[in-house]
């Protein structure tokens, strides 16, 4: 929702999730690319990345300027698809919306020291409910709680380490008071704001990847609070207690009511059952997403991310 809102403004184009900034991060850490041929190969690899292909960029990739190597060449290469996307839509600037990057803000600031980050926080129980229809992520409240809490802690750490570069916003505030919150976000990012940015009913539906449209069934209904507090209606009391028992501290710090109070005690056998159910469904969903929905286009990279623990 926030990506489409900001993308509707005149200043920045924000394509669908990129993922390649961490897929290729090891090259930056090693000081690559070290010469012109390596830089050219790297550009071709980035331009052919499955996520970048979904952006349907016009023309071939740009040539890496002569003499550009190391971090400067890396920055030029990984910026190139974003700049091409911005040019495609007549925008002078670009952004990225990849939730996974909340765990890599230090790394991204090493590439772009002037970058700004908006960490969008949502009640973890609503996140757990929302993920039920997704072919990725945790598959029960027991697994969802620490997964969500880890992201919260990463955002908090980044905000504490880089207070001028990181802004934390609650989804509930954005959905409830968009005319107040979105201008604040735009000011932080140095973007122009206009009320028309909030009119998601008229947004270009093609800005959502075609085979991901079913993931966002209500996005183009407009900004509303229908999805706020879904967990109260759709999450069982037991799941609420299980979630609170594993992420109650983070819920409280983010200003969410913790109810029930998390006073639940699971036996080792129950914990094993939660673990096995989550792992089984995680593997089923992985195959469904990577082999069926995506037709294998991202399988190799997805396997590498699983090995790395992403």
Residue, then its C-alpha position, 0 to 999 in steps of 0.5 A: x500500500x505504501x509503495x503504491x502511494x509513494x509511487x503515485x507521486x511525481x518524484x520517485x518510481x518504486x518497483x516491486x521487490x528487488x531482492x538482488x541487493x542482498x543476493x549480490x551483497x557478497x560481491x560488494x563485501x569483496x570489493x567487486x567488480x575489480x576490473x572492466x570485464x567483471x563489471x560488464x558481466x555483473x551488469x548482465x547478471x543484474x539485468x537478467x535477475x528474475x526480479x528485474x525481468x519482472x519490471x519489464x525495462x526497455x532496452x539493454x543495460x547501460x555500459x559501465x563507464x570506463x575506469x569504474x571498478x570496486x564499490x563505485x562500479x558495484x553502486x553503478x550496476x545495482x542502481x542501473x535497473x532502478x534508474x531505468x525504472x524511474x526513467x520509464x515512468x518519467x521520475x527523477x528518483x527511485x525507491x525500493x520496497x523489500x521488507x527483507x532489507x530491514x535486516x540489512x540496513x547497515x549494508x545498504x547504507x554502506x552502498x548509499x550513505x545518504x539513503x533514507x529508510x521507512x520501517x513500516x510496523x504492523x501488529x504481528x498478529x495481523x501479520x500472522x493472519x495475513x500470511x495464511x493466504x501467502x505462499x511464503x513466511x511462517x505458517x502458524x502463530x508459534x512460528x510467526x511470533x519470533x519471525x515478526x519479533x526479529x524484524x521488529x528488533x532489526x528495525x529498532x536497532x537500525x533506528x537507534x544506530x541511524x536516527x537521521x536515516x530511519x523513520x518508523x511508522x505504524x501501519x495502523x496510523x497510516x491506515x487511520x490517518x493517511x492525510x497526516x502520516x503520508x505527508x510526514x513520510x514524504x517530508x522525511x524522504x524529501x518527496x513532494x506530496x499531493x492528496x491524489x497520492x492517496x487515491x489507490x482506487x485509481x492507481x495503475x494495477x499494472x504496478x503489481x506483478x501479474x502473478x502476485x495480484x491475488x496476494x493483495x485482493x483489497x489493495x485497490x479498494x483504497x486506504x481503510x482500516x478493514x485489515x486493522x485488528x483482524x486478529x481479534x476476529x480471525x485468530x483463536x484465543x489459543x493462537x493469540x496466547x501463543x503469539x503473545x508468549x513469544x512476542x509479547x515484549x515486542x508487541x508492547x514496545x510497539x504500542x499494541x495491546x497484549x491480550x491474552x497476556x501470553x501466559x501459556x505453557x507448551x510442552x516440548x511435544x507441542x512445540x515439536x508439533x508446531x515446528x514440524x507443521x510449520x516446516x512441512x507447510x514451508x516446504x510445500x509452499x516453497x515448491x508451490x511458489x517457486x515451481x508452480x506459480x513462478x514456473x522455476x524462474x527464481x528457484x536457484x536464487x531462492x535456494x541460495x537464500x534458504x541456505x543463507x537463512x533469509 
